[in-house]
Amino acid sequence: MNTPVWANVDEYIASFPTEVQNRLSEIRRLIHTIAPDADESISYGMPAYKLHGKPLIYFAAFKNHIGFYATPSGHEAFAKDLAVYKRGKGSVQFPLKDNLPLALIERIIRFRKKEQDINLKKT
């Protein structure tokens, strides 16, 4: 089975039903607001954001959930808050039947941005 290839995040988001588009757009808006200098692309078949040349956040839509990937550090730092969701080492699944936890997503993005800014200063 071939993975669809999108030219950009706009195409990716537009490929989903309106309700899913709205959720993906909310996450995208948070990333742009918190890390306006992040580079946006499609990587691993999903929207990807890099800051200072390093991965910041990825997200993707699936049949029953939105996958959110804040690398292991973002998930480790918010393990208690994310405990109610299905998780992997560097991923969390937000069910489509529930509202997105936008305040939590915002805190995770802010954490990852701060972490990347600190790491940049060390180099």
N, C-alpha and C positions, 0 to 999 in steps of 0.2 A: 504494500500500500504506500503510495507516494504522499509525502507531507506537502500540503499546499505551500506555495511560496508567495509571499506578499512583498511588494516593493517598499512598503513603509508602514508605519503604525496606523495611519489613516485607513489604508486598505485592509489591514488586519481587523480593526475594530468594525469597519463597515461590513465585514463578511459574516457578522453575527446578527441574531434577532435584536430588535430595538431594545428590549429590556436588558439584554447582556451588553449591548453597546453602551448603554447608559452607565452600567457598573464599571466597565473597562475605562470609560471616559472619566469617571470620578477618580479612579486610581491615577490615571494619567495626569489629570489636573493637579492632584496633590503633589505628584512628583515634580511637575513643572513649577509649581508654586514654591516648594521647599528647596529644590535644587535646579534653578533655572539654567544653570550652566551645564547640566548633565547632557551628554550626547545620547540622542534617541536613535535606535535602530531596531532591526529585526535580527535576533540571534537565537539559535536553537528553535526556530519557528515561532517565536513569540516576541512581544515588545521587550526591549532590553534598554537599560539606562546605565551609562558609565559616567563616572565622575573622576577627574584626574587620571583618566585612562584605566580605571579599575571598575569592575562590576559594582553597581549600586543596588538596583532592583530589577527583577523580571516579573512579568505576570502573564497569565494566559487563561483563556476560557475553555472550559470542557463541558460535556453534556450536563453535568449536575453541579458543577462548582467553578469557582474562580481559583486558579492556582496562584499563589503569591510566593515569590522567591527572594528573600532578603539575605541570601548567603547564610551560612550557619551562624554567624555572629548575631545577626538581627533576630533570628529565631531563638537562640540561646538566651539573649538578654530579655526576651519577652515570653519565656517558656510558660510562666504561670498564667499570663493573660491568654496565651494561645492553647492552653491545655484542653479547652472545650472543643477544639477543632481537630480534625484528622491531620496529622503532621508526618513529615519525613525529616531527615537530618537538616535539610535546607529549604523545606517547603511547608506550606500550610494550605489547606483547602477550605475556602469559604463557600458553604452550600448556597446554591442559587435560590433555594426556598427561603433563606433568611436574608435580612438586611446586611449589607456590608458593614463591618465594624470600622467605619471611617476614622473615628478618633484614634483607635488602636493602630490602624494602618498609617495614619499621619505620624504618630509617635515613633513607629518603627522606621519610617523614612527619615525622620529628623535624626534618629539615633545613627542610622547608617551614614547620613551626610556628615554628621559631626565626627564620626569615626574616620571617614575618609579624609576630611579636612585636617584632622590631627595627624594622620599618617603622612599626609603631604608635607606638613611642617617638619616632620622628623627627617625627611629626605633632603 
